[in-house]
């Protein structure tokens, strides 16, 4: 493998200039940086990140903290973060926080410090005051996805508004017997997503003059299987069957549609269904949904981190992302009684 000195000779610059160019340090022209990078690629030279960090004070590594990895939303966000970090020439260190408070504390008090990260991105993790202090002590930029974090930058959708928009769509079609199928209110979920999406449903119904009781909300897991099981339960009796369902996530909505098919209920003739997310499978099922783009949220979070790193300034911005209703074939006006 070639040495840094060989790269410098090939590019016609000093060894110090070659080192600065490859490490991303300042005071190197774009043309020189490109020439050195081309020489390094031609000679097969790979710069040492440890050596580069001594020059720049940067590890070119970003820590990502998330409660889940395999669930669709979280997987999409992480892939967006990874794509953007690769483009920026950064590595990713992934930390999954768990229910065990001691293990969670070790992530914030030990692992993030040991890994020597340049920044931290949290994905739908509501931080405790102690965790906020631990991250602030790092003196590094922090961006939270999914909810506001005191004194730190964040980006998120308005979960209340998303559910309200979905419900208003069904109301505009003339539906009145609408059921909300969402997460279990007793289940802990950071930033109270379950409660906020139920609140948006209730707000829209109240504005339209409806006062739905507890029997107009059914709790389930945020999964296709959860939506399917709950769909079988709430759609089985024609006398109490709603004309439309607001599902708190697309995976729940897809499960409800599959349950309706098994029961011989036609969507949307007999039942309209709307979800939230615009999941990869939403178009396949013709699902009307409130669109968010988690992969783009991951990329945007990296953009905020990089801007802070480049400016050498820790900023605090709360970015609320726009929502779009995607109308497909799963919703229509109710059939006359």
C-alpha positions as CSV (number, residue, x, y, z in Angstrom):
1,X,0.0,0.0,0.0
2,X,1.2,3.5,-0.9
3,X,2.3,6.0,1.8
4,X,1.3,9.6,2.3
5,X,4.7,10.7,1.0
6,X,4.1,8.9,-2.3
7,X,0.7,10.5,-2.6
8,X,2.2,13.9,-2.0
9,X,4.9,13.4,-4.7
10,X,2.3,12.1,-7.2
11,X,0.1,15.2,-6.6
12,X,3.0,17.6,-6.6
13,X,2.4,19.0,-3.1
14,X,4.1,18.8,0.3
15,X,3.3,16.0,2.7
16,X,1.7,18.4,5.0
17,X,-0.6,19.8,2.3
18,X,-1.5,16.2,1.3
19,X,-2.3,15.4,4.9
20,X,-4.6,18.5,5.2
21,X,-6.3,17.8,1.9
22,X,-7.1,14.2,2.8
23,X,-8.2,15.0,6.4
24,X,-10.6,17.7,5.3
25,X,-8.7,20.5,7.1
26,X,-9.1,24.1,6.0
27,X,-6.6,26.2,4.0
28,X,-6.5,23.9,1.0
29,X,-7.9,24.9,-2.3
30,X,-10.6,22.8,-3.9
31,X,-8.4,22.1,-6.9
32,X,-5.5,20.9,-4.7
33,X,-7.9,18.8,-2.6
34,X,-9.3,17.2,-5.7
35,X,-5.8,16.5,-7.1
36,X,-4.6,14.9,-3.9
37,X,-7.8,12.8,-3.7
38,X,-7.3,11.6,-7.3
39,X,-3.6,10.7,-6.5
40,X,-4.7,8.8,-3.4
41,X,-7.3,6.9,-5.3
42,X,-4.9,6.1,-8.1
43,X,-2.2,4.8,-5.7
44,X,-4.7,3.0,-3.5
45,X,-3.9,5.1,-0.4
46,X,-6.4,5.1,2.5
47,X,-6.0,7.8,5.0
48,X,-6.0,6.9,8.7
49,X,-9.0,8.4,10.4
50,X,-7.1,8.3,13.7
51,X,-4.3,10.4,12.2
52,X,-6.7,12.8,10.6
53,X,-8.5,13.4,13.9
54,X,-5.2,14.6,15.4
55,X,-5.1,17.2,12.6
56,X,-8.7,18.3,12.5
57,X,-9.9,17.4,16.0
58,X,-12.7,15.4,14.3
59,X,-13.3,11.7,14.3
60,X,-15.6,11.8,11.2
61,X,-18.0,9.6,13.2
62,X,-21.6,10.3,14.2
63,X,-23.4,8.4,16.9
64,X,-27.0,7.5,16.3
65,X,-29.3,6.5,19.2
66,X,-32.5,4.6,18.5
67,X,-34.9,2.4,20.4
68,X,-35.6,0.1,17.4
69,X,-33.6,-1.0,14.3
70,X,-35.9,-3.5,12.5
71,X,-39.2,-1.5,12.5
72,X,-40.0,0.2,9.2
73,X,-39.9,3.9,10.3
74,X,-36.7,3.5,12.2
75,X,-35.0,1.4,9.5
76,X,-35.9,4.1,6.9
77,X,-34.5,6.9,9.1
78,X,-31.3,5.0,9.8
79,X,-30.8,4.3,6.1
80,X,-31.3,8.0,5.3
81,X,-28.7,8.9,7.9
82,X,-26.3,6.3,6.6
83,X,-26.6,7.5,3.0
84,X,-26.0,11.1,3.9
85,X,-23.1,10.3,6.2
86,X,-21.4,8.2,3.5
87,X,-21.8,11.1,1.1
88,X,-20.2,13.4,3.6
89,X,-17.3,10.9,4.3
90,X,-18.4,10.1,7.8
91,X,-18.9,6.8,9.7
92,X,-21.9,5.8,11.8
93,X,-21.9,4.3,15.2
94,X,-25.3,2.8,16.1
95,X,-26.6,2.5,19.7
96,X,-29.9,0.9,20.5
97,X,-31.3,2.1,23.8
98,X,-33.2,-0.5,25.8
99,X,-35.8,-0.6,28.6
100,X,-33.1,-1.5,31.1
101,X,-32.2,1.9,32.7
102,X,-28.7,0.8,33.6
103,X,-28.0,-0.2,30.0
104,X,-29.5,3.0,28.7
105,X,-27.4,5.1,31.1
106,X,-24.2,3.4,29.8
107,X,-25.0,4.5,26.3
108,X,-25.1,8.1,27.3
109,X,-22.4,8.1,30.0
110,X,-19.9,5.8,28.5
111,X,-20.3,4.5,25.0
112,X,-20.9,7.9,23.3
113,X,-17.8,9.2,25.0
114,X,-15.6,6.2,24.3
115,X,-16.5,6.2,20.6
116,X,-15.4,9.8,20.3
117,X,-18.2,11.0,18.0
118,X,-18.4,14.4,16.3
119,X,-22.1,14.6,16.7
120,X,-25.2,12.7,17.9
121,X,-28.5,12.0,16.2
122,X,-31.4,10.6,18.3
123,X,-34.3,8.8,16.6
124,X,-37.6,9.1,18.5
125,X,-35.9,9.1,21.9
126,X,-37.2,11.4,24.5
127,X,-34.2,12.3,26.6
128,X,-34.3,12.7,30.3
129,X,-32.7,15.8,31.9
130,X,-29.7,13.7,32.9
131,X,-29.3,12.4,29.4
132,X,-29.5,15.9,28.0
133,X,-26.8,17.0,30.4
134,X,-24.6,14.1,29.4
135,X,-24.9,15.0,25.7
136,X,-24.4,18.7,26.3
137,X,-21.2,17.8,28.2
138,X,-19.8,16.3,25.0
139,X,-19.8,19.8,23.5
140,X,-21.0,18.3,20.2
141,X,-24.0,19.0,17.9
142,X,-27.1,17.0,18.6
143,X,-30.2,16.6,16.5
144,X,-33.3,14.8,17.6
145,X,-35.7,13.2,15.1
146,X,-39.4,12.8,16.2
147,X,-39.8,15.3,18.9
148,X,-38.4,18.5,20.5
149,X,-35.4,18.3,22.9
150,X,-34.7,21.2,25.2
151,X,-31.7,23.2,24.0
152,X,-31.0,21.0,21.0
153,X,-32.0,20.9,17.4
154,X,-34.9,18.7,16.3
155,X,-37.0,17.8,13.3
156,X,-40.4,16.2,13.4
157,X,-44.0,16.0,12.1
158,X,-47.0,17.2,14.0
159,X,-48.6,13.9,15.0
160,X,-51.8,15.7,16.1
161,X,-52.1,17.5,12.8
162,X,-51.4,14.3,10.9
163,X,-54.2,12.4,12.5
164,X,-56.5,15.4,12.2
165,X,-55.8,15.6,8.5
166,X,-56.6,11.9,8.0
167,X,-59.8,12.2,9.9
168,X,-60.9,15.3,8.1
169,X,-60.5,13.5,4.8
170,X,-63.0,10.9,5.9
171,X,-65.4,13.5,7.3
172,X,-65.2,15.4,4.0
173,X,-66.4,12.3,2.2
174,X,-69.5,12.1,4.4
175,X,-68.4,9.5,7.0
176,X,-69.7,9.8,10.5
177,X,-69.3,6.3,12.0
178,X,-65.5,6.5,12.1
179,X,-63.2,4.3,14.3
180,X,-59.7,5.2,15.4
181,X,-57.3,2.2,15.5
182,X,-54.1,3.3,17.2
183,X,-51.5,2.3,19.7
184,X,-52.2,1.2,23.2
185,X,-52.3,4.3,25.4
186,X,-50.8,2.4,28.3
187,X,-47.7,1.4,26.2
188,X,-44.8,3.7,26.7
189,X,-43.8,5.5,23.5
190,X,-41.5,8.5,23.4
191,X,-43.1,11.8,22.6
192,X,-46.6,10.4,23.3
193,X,-47.2,9.4,19.6
194,X,-50.1,7.2,20.5
195,X,-51.8,9.9,22.5
196,X,-51.2,12.6,20.0
197,X,-52.6,10.7,17.1
198,X,-55.7,9.9,19.1
199,X,-56.0,13.5,20.1
200,X,-55.9,14.6,16.5
201,X,-58.7,12.2,15.6
202,X,-60.9,13.5,18.5
203,X,-60.2,17.1,17.6
204,X,-61.3,16.6,14.0
205,X,-64.4,14.7,15.1
206,X,-65.3,17.4,17.7
207,X,-64.9,20.2,15.2
208,X,-67.3,18.4,12.9
209,X,-69.8,18.2,15.7
210,X,-69.2,14.5,16.7
211,X,-68.4,13.5,20.2
212,X,-67.0,9.9,19.9
213,X,-66.9,7.9,23.1
214,X,-64.3,5.3,24.1
215,X,-66.0,2.8,21.9
216,X,-64.7,4.8,18.9
217,X,-61.1,4.0,19.6
218,X,-59.4,0.6,19.5
219,X,-55.9,-0.1,20.7
220,X,-53.4,-2.4,18.9
221,X,-49.7,-2.9,18.2
222,X,-48.2,-0.7,15.6
223,X,-47.8,-3.6,13.2
224,X,-49.6,-5.3,10.3
225,X,-50.3,-8.3,12.5
226,X,-51.7,-6.0,15.2
227,X,-54.0,-4.2,12.7
228,X,-55.1,-7.5,11.3
229,X,-56.1,-8.9,14.7
230,X,-57.9,-5.7,15.7
231,X,-59.6,-5.5,12.3
232,X,-61.1,-9.0,12.7
233,X,-62.3,-8.0,16.2
234,X,-63.9,-4.6,15.3
235,X,-65.3,-5.5,11.9
236,X,-66.9,-8.9,12.7
237,X,-70.3,-7.5,13.8
238,X,-72.2,-5.7,11.0
239,X,-74.4,-4.0,13.6
240,X,-71.5,-2.1,15.2
241,X,-69.2,-1.9,12.2
242,X,-67.9,1.6,11.4
243,X,-68.0,3.0,7.8
244,X,-64.4,4.2,8.0
245,X,-61.3,3.7,10.0
246,X,-58.4,6.1,10.8
247,X,-55.4,3.9,11.5
248,X,-52.6,5.6,13.4
249,X,-50.0,4.0,11.1
250,X,-49.9,2.5,7.6
251,X,-48.9,-0.9,9.0
252,X,-52.0,-0.9,11.2
253,X,-54.1,0.2,8.2
254,X,-52.8,-2.6,6.0
255,X,-53.6,-5.1,8.7
256,X,-57.1,-3.7,8.8
257,X,-57.5,-4.0,5.0
258,X,-56.3,-7.6,5.1
259,X,-58.8,-8.4,7.9
260,X,-61.6,-6.8,5.9
261,X,-60.8,-8.9,2.9
262,X,-60.9,-12.1,5.0
263,X,-64.3,-11.1,6.3
264,X,-65.7,-10.3,2.8
265,X,-65.8,-6.6,3.4
266,X,-65.0,-4.6,0.3
267,X,-62.6,-1.6,0.6
268,X,-63.7,1.1,0.0
269,X,-67.3,0.2,-0.9
270,X,-68.1,-1.1,2.6
271,X,-65.2,0.3,4.5
272,X,-62.9,3.3,4.0
273,X,-59.4,3.1,5.5
274,X,-56.8,5.9,5.9
275,X,-53.4,5.6,7.5
276,X,-50.3,7.7,8.4
277,X,-46.8,7.3,7.0
278,X,-46.9,6.5,3.3
279,X,-45.2,3.2,3.9
280,X,-43.5,1.3,1.1
281,X,-46.5,-1.0,0.8
282,X,-49.1,1.8,0.9
283,X,-49.3,2.2,-2.9
284,X,-49.6,-1.6,-3.4
285,X,-52.7,-1.6,-1.1
286,X,-54.1,1.5,-2.7
287,X,-54.0,3.1,0.8
288,X,-54.9,6.7,1.3
289,X,-52.4,8.1,3.8
290,X,-50.8,11.1,5.3
291,X,-47.3,11.1,3.9
292,X,-44.1,11.6,5.8
293,X,-40.7,10.6,4.5
294,X,-38.5,9.1,7.2
295,X,-35.6,8.5,5.0
296,X,-35.5,12.2,4.1
297,X,-35.7,13.0,7.8
298,X,-32.5,11.0,8.3
299,X,-30.8,12.9,5.5
300,X,-32.1,16.2,6.8
301,X,-30.8,15.5,10.3
302,X,-27.3,14.8,8.9
303,X,-27.5,18.1,6.9
304,X,-28.3,20.0,10.2
305,X,-25.4,18.2,11.9
306,X,-22.9,19.0,9.1
307,X,-23.9,22.6,9.0
308,X,-23.2,22.9,12.7
309,X,-19.9,21.0,12.4
310,X,-18.7,23.2,9.5
311,X,-19.8,26.4,11.3
312,X,-18.1,25.1,14.5
313,X,-21.2,26.3,16.3
314,X,-23.8,24.3,18.3
315,X,-27.2,25.6,17.2
316,X,-30.8,24.8,18.3
317,X,-33.5,24.7,15.7
318,X,-36.9,23.0,15.9
319,X,-38.0,22.1,12.3
320,X,-41.6,21.0,11.8
321,X,-41.9,19.0,8.6
322,X,-44.9,19.5,6.1
323,X,-47.6,16.9,5.8
324,X,-49.3,15.7,2.6
325,X,-52.5,13.7,2.1
326,X,-52.0,11.0,-0.6
327,X,-55.5,10.0,-1.7
328,X,-55.7,6.5,-3.2
329,X,-58.4,3.9,-3.7
330,X,-59.0,2.8,0.0
331,X,-61.4,5.7,0.7
332,X,-64.6,6.8,-0.9
333,X,-68.0,8.2,0.2
334,X,-70.1,5.9,2.4
335,X,-72.8,3.8,0.9
336,X,-76.3,4.9,1.7
337,X,-78.0,2.9,4.4
